[in-house]
Amino acid sequence: MSLSFRLKLNVKSLAVAGTVLVSTVLNAEDITLDDIAIDGQRYYRPTITNSSWEELASQGAQYESPYKVSLFNPQHGEDSARLWSQTKSVAAYGVGVAGAMTLLPTSITNWDKSDDRLMQKWWDNVRSGPVWDRDDFAINYIGHPYFGGVYYQAARKSGYRQWDAFIYSFMMSTFYWEYGVEAFAETPSIQDIVVTPVLGWVYGEWAYNKEQQILARGGTVWGSEGMGSTARFFLDPIDSIGRGVNQLFGQDIVIAGTGYIGISEQELDNGLTDKQVKLQLSYSIGGGRTESNISRYSYLHSYHEQTGDPVSYSIVGISAGTSMLQPSSAWGLESGWAPTLSLGLYFTPSLSTRLSYARADLKQHHSQHSVTFEQYSLDTQYYFNAEQSMRPYLTAGFGESMRDKDLSQKAFQINLGAGLHYQLAANWALQLDWQQHYSAKHKQSDRQLNAQFVYRFGQGASN
């Protein structure tokens, strides 16, 4: 029994006195598996794609300007053709997801199922948003981050670094979903615009690395290939469906799969360096039982996890704590304590931005009956003494306050404040701040005192 691969490599060579000093792969498509055969029988072979940014040859420019977006102008070997193919797949599958959600109860999705003209309904929803939605917790904080991670992996597996993959996830979740498909049924959501790509980044990077660990074990989970395939499907259903479609038709309908190209420098005896190409392949060959009872062959080089990315999901922070809310007299409510949550991006030790939400049942001045009072804001923080553990900071932003979940009783506000941020460890910090929320509608200010613990994902503030 024989298994054969025939590779074609297109390389750019630099030669001096007849000696090749550097050989560099130009693009992912320059490496192809020309043929896969077992005992002379040919099988469908997936496309190899550059899908690991850490393995690419040129990364230096990213360190000079770490937040520069290369998504629309890939210059470091990213596979833009694969990403475009995945984007078209996401668009097609999203219509199916939207159809499935129309079957769920309105109490869960809050989707409007009226028979109004679709384009008019879409326009009405777009121009009236975004708003703080009332969707079920599981949809907002489990479902949306999950699909944010699915968007994220489409770019990450196409060779883009974490920041570019996050920007891609933000664009897809905001413009394709919130202001696209979902806007036919409901007004775009403030928290979904933030939560989907930000927590999707955290989940997506975890899922990306978890799948590589599964592949490094030969595609198995607990020794089972079936469990491995199932896990890979839930980690990244878009890529799994794409591979299934390709296997069904025996050709690359969708650019999908997990072929990796790595390029590393090796020092030669003469002191010069040579860039060597490393292939990491994981292919299923054959569709089931054959005459020779062979169901699967795979060729796998071990995956090694590394991160030299200047911007990683370590910049994501989630905060939880308590707030003393002091509404202005215009609300007719007494002061009270409220749990508060925030989700933010800590771009540098000196700069961050976060979305915060507080909610409490406060008593009315006259009747003493309790009503719900909510407050959310999108703020930017500037930290002084940024290299030290104790960091004073200023904060400013905008948001809304609302009484009794009544849209007619909400007020747009701008806010200013000051606080202290104390770094307890790489992943943990404590912050205290005092904010004034001014409303032009009421010509008065709400006051808010906040105390929160901050948790940074990944390597945290040390990254």
Backbone hydrogen bonds, N-H to C=O, Kabsch-Sander energy under -0.5 kcal/mol:
donor,donor_aa,acceptor,acceptor_aa,energy
4,S,37,A,-2.5
6,R,35,D,-1.5
7,L,5,F,-0.5
8,K,32,T,-2.0
10,N,30,D,-1.4
11,V,9,L,-0.6
12,K,24,T,-2.0
13,S,11,V,-0.5
14,L,22,V,-1.7
15,A,13,S,-0.5
16,V,19,T,-2.2
19,T,16,V,-2.0
20,V,18,G,-0.5
21,L,14,L,-3.0
21,L,19,T,-0.6
22,V,14,L,-0.9
24,T,12,K,-1.8
26,L,10,N,-1.0
30,D,27,N,-1.3
31,I,28,A,-1.8
32,T,8,K,-1.7
32,T,30,D,-0.5
34,D,6,R,-2.6
34,D,32,T,-0.9
35,D,6,R,-0.9
37,A,4,S,-1.8
38,I,41,Q,-2.2
39,D,2,S,-1.9
41,Q,38,I,-2.1
42,R,40,G,-0.5
43,Y,36,I,-1.8
49,T,259,G,-1.0
51,S,49,T,-1.0
55,E,52,S,-1.6
56,L,53,W,-1.5
59,Q,57,A,-0.6
62,Q,59,Q,-1.3
63,Y,59,Q,-0.6
63,Y,60,G,-1.3
64,E,60,G,-0.8
65,S,61,A,-1.3
68,K,65,S,-2.0
70,S,68,K,-0.6
73,N,70,S,-0.7
79,D,50,N,-0.6
79,D,158,S,-3.3
80,S,78,E,-1.2
83,L,79,D,-1.8
84,W,80,S,-2.3
85,S,81,A,-2.1
86,Q,82,R,-2.6
87,T,83,L,-2.6
88,K,84,W,-2.1
89,S,85,S,-1.6
90,V,86,Q,-2.8
91,A,87,T,-2.3
92,A,88,K,-1.8
93,Y,89,S,-2.9
94,G,90,V,-2.5
95,V,91,A,-0.9
96,G,92,A,-0.9
97,V,93,Y,-2.0
98,A,94,G,-2.6
99,G,95,V,-2.0
100,A,96,G,-2.1
101,M,97,V,-2.2
102,T,98,A,-1.4
103,L,100,A,-1.2
104,L,101,M,-1.1
108,I,105,P,-1.7
109,T,105,P,-1.8
110,N,106,T,-2.7
112,D,185,A,-3.0
113,K,111,W,-0.6
121,K,117,R,-2.6
122,W,118,L,-2.7
123,W,119,M,-2.4
124,D,120,Q,-2.4
125,N,121,K,-2.2
126,V,122,W,-2.4
127,R,123,W,-2.4
128,S,124,D,-1.0
129,G,125,N,-0.5
129,G,126,V,-0.9
131,V,188,P,-2.2
133,D,131,V,-0.8
136,D,108,I,-1.7
140,N,136,D,-2.3
141,Y,137,F,-2.9
142,I,138,A,-1.2
143,G,138,A,-3.0
144,H,139,I,-2.1
146,Y,142,I,-1.9
147,F,143,G,-2.2
148,G,144,H,-2.3
149,G,145,P,-2.1
150,V,146,Y,-1.5
151,Y,147,F,-2.4
152,Y,148,G,-2.3
153,Q,149,G,-2.0
154,A,150,V,-1.2
154,A,151,Y,-0.6
155,A,151,Y,-1.0
155,A,152,Y,-0.6
156,R,152,Y,-2.5
157,K,153,Q,-2.8
158,S,155,A,-0.9
159,G,156,R,-1.3
160,Y,155,A,-1.9
165,A,161,R,-2.4
166,F,162,Q,-2.4
167,I,163,W,-2.3
168,Y,164,D,-2.4
169,S,165,A,-2.3
170,F,166,F,-2.6
171,M,167,I,-2.4
172,M,168,Y,-2.6
173,S,169,S,-2.7
174,T,170,F,-2.1
175,F,171,M,-2.3
176,Y,171,M,-1.0
176,Y,172,M,-0.8
177,W,172,M,-1.8
178,E,173,S,-2.4
179,Y,174,T,-3.0
181,V,176,Y,-2.6
182,E,177,W,-2.3
183,A,177,W,-0.7
184,F,181,V,-1.3
185,A,182,E,-2.0
186,E,182,E,-2.3
190,I,131,V,-2.8
193,I,189,S,-1.7
194,V,190,I,-1.2
195,V,191,Q,-3.7
196,T,192,D,-1.7
198,V,194,V,-1.9
199,L,195,V,-1.9
200,G,195,V,-0.8
200,G,196,T,-1.0
201,W,197,P,-1.5
202,V,198,V,-1.3
203,Y,199,L,-2.7
204,G,200,G,-3.1
205,E,201,W,-2.3
206,W,202,V,-1.7
207,A,203,Y,-3.0
208,Y,204,G,-2.4
209,N,205,E,-2.2
210,K,206,W,-2.5
211,E,207,A,-2.3
212,Q,208,Y,-1.4
213,Q,209,N,-1.9
214,I,210,K,-1.9
215,L,211,E,-2.4
216,A,212,Q,-2.1
217,R,213,Q,-0.8
217,R,214,I,-0.8
218,G,215,L,-1.9
219,G,214,I,-2.2
220,T,214,I,-0.8
221,V,224,S,-2.0
224,S,221,V,-1.7
228,G,224,S,-1.7
229,S,225,E,-2.6
230,T,226,G,-2.3
231,A,227,M,-2.6
232,R,228,G,-2.3
233,F,229,S,-1.8
234,F,230,T,-2.0
235,L,231,A,-2.3
236,D,232,R,-2.0
240,S,236,D,-1.9
241,I,237,P,-2.9
242,G,238,I,-2.2
243,R,239,D,-2.4
244,G,240,S,-2.2
245,V,241,I,-2.7
246,N,242,G,-2.3
247,Q,243,R,-2.5
248,L,244,G,-2.3
249,F,245,V,-2.1
250,G,246,N,-1.7
251,Q,246,N,-1.1
253,I,251,Q,-1.8
256,A,254,V,-1.1
260,Y,280,Q,-3.0
262,G,278,K,-3.5
263,I,55,E,-2.1
264,S,276,Q,-2.3
266,Q,274,D,-2.6
268,L,272,L,-3.6
271,G,268,L,-1.7
274,D,266,Q,-2.7
276,Q,264,S,-3.3
276,Q,274,D,-0.7
278,K,262,G,-3.5
280,Q,260,Y,-2.6
281,L,279,L,-0.5
285,I,283,Y,-0.6
285,I,297,Y,-0.6
293,N,290,T,-2.3
295,S,293,N,-0.6
305,E,303,Y,-0.5
315,I,312,S,-1.8
316,V,313,Y,-1.7
317,G,344,G,-2.6
318,I,455,Y,-2.5
319,S,342,S,-2.9
320,A,453,F,-1.9
321,G,340,T,-2.0
322,T,451,A,-2.3
323,S,338,A,-2.7
324,M,449,L,-2.5
325,L,323,S,-0.8
325,L,336,G,-2.9
326,Q,447,R,-2.7
331,W,328,S,-1.7
332,G,329,S,-0.9
333,L,328,S,-0.5
334,E,363,K,-2.8
336,G,325,L,-1.9
338,A,323,S,-2.5
340,T,321,G,-1.9
341,L,357,Y,-2.3
342,S,319,S,-2.0
343,L,355,L,-2.1
344,G,317,G,-3.2
345,L,353,T,-2.6
346,Y,315,I,-3.4
347,F,345,L,-1.1
348,T,351,L,-1.8
351,L,348,T,-0.8
352,S,381,Q,-1.8
353,T,345,L,-1.8
354,R,379,D,-2.2
355,L,343,L,-2.7
356,S,354,R,-0.5
356,S,377,S,-2.7
357,Y,341,L,-2.7
358,A,375,Q,-2.6
359,R,339,P,-1.3
360,A,373,F,-2.3
362,L,360,A,-0.8
362,L,371,V,-2.4
364,Q,369,H,-2.4
365,H,332,G,-2.0
368,Q,364,Q,-1.2
371,V,362,L,-2.7
373,F,360,A,-3.1
374,E,402,M,-2.6
375,Q,358,A,-2.5
376,Y,400,E,-2.3
377,S,356,S,-1.9
378,L,398,F,-3.1
379,D,354,R,-2.6
379,D,377,S,-0.6
380,T,396,A,-2.8
381,Q,352,S,-2.8
382,Y,394,L,-2.5
383,Y,350,S,-2.3
384,F,392,P,-3.2
388,Q,385,N,-2.0
391,R,389,S,-0.7
391,R,421,H,-3.1
393,Y,419,G,-2.6
394,L,382,Y,-2.1
395,T,417,G,-2.3
396,A,380,T,-1.9
397,G,415,N,-1.9
398,F,378,L,-1.7
399,G,413,Q,-2.5
400,E,376,Y,-1.7
401,S,411,A,-1.9
402,M,374,E,-2.3
403,R,409,Q,-1.8
404,D,372,T,-3.9
406,D,403,R,-1.8
407,L,405,K,-0.6
409,Q,406,D,-2.0
410,K,407,L,-0.8
411,A,401,S,-2.5
413,Q,399,G,-2.9
414,I,438,Y,-2.1
415,N,397,G,-2.5
416,L,436,Q,-1.8
417,G,395,T,-2.1
418,A,434,W,-1.7
419,G,393,Y,-2.6
420,L,432,L,-2.7
421,H,391,R,-2.3
422,Y,430,L,-3.4
423,Q,389,S,-2.2
423,Q,421,H,-0.5
424,L,422,Y,-0.8
424,L,428,W,-1.2
425,A,428,W,-2.3
429,A,454,V,-1.8
430,L,422,Y,-2.7
431,Q,452,Q,-2.6
432,L,420,L,-2.3
433,D,450,N,-2.0
434,W,418,A,-2.5
435,Q,448,Q,-2.7
436,Q,416,L,-2.8
437,H,446,D,-3.2
438,Y,414,I,-2.9
438,Y,436,Q,-0.7
439,S,444,Q,-2.6
440,A,412,F,-0.6
440,A,438,Y,-0.5
443,K,439,S,-1.8
444,Q,439,S,-0.9
446,D,437,H,-2.8
447,R,326,Q,-2.2
448,Q,435,Q,-2.1
449,L,324,M,-1.8
450,N,433,D,-2.8
450,N,448,Q,-0.5
451,A,322,T,-2.3
452,Q,431,Q,-2.4
453,F,320,A,-2.6
454,V,429,A,-3.2
455,Y,318,I,-2.8
456,R,427,N,-2.6
457,F,316,V,-2.1
460,G,457,F,-2.0
461,A,426,A,-3.4
462,S,459,Q,-1.1
463,N,460,G,-1.8
